[in-house]
Each structure stands twice: as structure tokens, then as C-alpha cells.
Amino acid sequence: MKISIQDIGDVSIVALSNDFYKAKLMNTSVAFILQRSDKLVFDMRHVKFFDSSGCGVLLTCLKTLTNSGGDLKLCRVSKSVLTLFELLRIHRIVEIFNTPEEAVRSFAD
């Protein structure tokens, strides 16, 4: 799994690859990501498939971050993944933005 991370101030933007849903790879990568910042934006423009494992990791990240005073935002979610999020109502607990810049700005609000 390829993950690139860009920091803008105290917010880390994590660009996920399409194989983010592979559970064994996720646990290692997410542990590393959560050590970097308590304000994360997952840029999902390359993620075309997402399953229950991915949703579980997403919610675990959110819980870990909120427990430490942080937050998780998503951006550039594909239509197919957004449909899944809407079915599972994830879009009600994780804010979704069109661009990384919008997501980063939302931390200041």
C-alpha cells in the first residue's frame, strides 16, 4: 500500500491508495499515521473500492483521534465509495469535503 503524507500546519493530509482496504496493511499504516498528528485528512481520490474492513479502520481512526482531542476529515471521495458511506451513514459522523484545502480550512472553524 502506498501512502503519501503532506503536512499543512498542524494538519496531515494522507493520500490513500486504492488498496487501503487490505486489512493487514491498514493496521500497520494507520498506527504510523496516528502518531503524526491529531488532525488528519484522508484524501481518497485514488480509492475506488472500500469494504467493511476499511470502514472499521476509518471509524477506529476517528475514535482514536477524537479521544485525543483531534478529528478526521475526508476529501475527494469517489461516487461509489460515497454511496457506501451514505448507506452506512458514515457521512453523518465524518465530514466529507471536495478538496484537501477545504478540509484543512474546516479545522480552523
C-alpha positions, 0 to 999 in steps of 0.5 A, a space after each residue: 500500500 502506498 501512502 503519501 503524507 503532506 503536512 499543512 500546519 498542524 494538519 496531515 493530509 494522507 493520500 490513500 491508495 486504492 488498496 487501503 482496504 487490505 486489512 493487514 496493511 491498514 493496521 500497520 499504516 494507520 498506527 504510523 499515521 496516528 502518531 503524526 498528528 491529531 488532525 488528519 485528512 484522508 484524501 481518497 481520490 485514488 480509492 475506488 473500492 472500500 469494504 467493511 474492513 476499511 470502514 472499521 479502520 476509518 471509524 477506529 481512526 476517528 475514535 482514536 483521534 477524537 479521544 485525543 482531542 483531534 478529528 478526521 476529515 475526508 476529501 475527494 471521495 469517489 461516487 461509489 465509495 460515497 454511496 457506501 458511506 451514505 448507506 452506512 451513514 458514515 457521512 453523518 459522523 465524518 465530514 466529507 469535503 471536495 478538496 484537501 484545502 477545504 478540509 484543512 480550512 474546516 479545522 480552523 472553524 
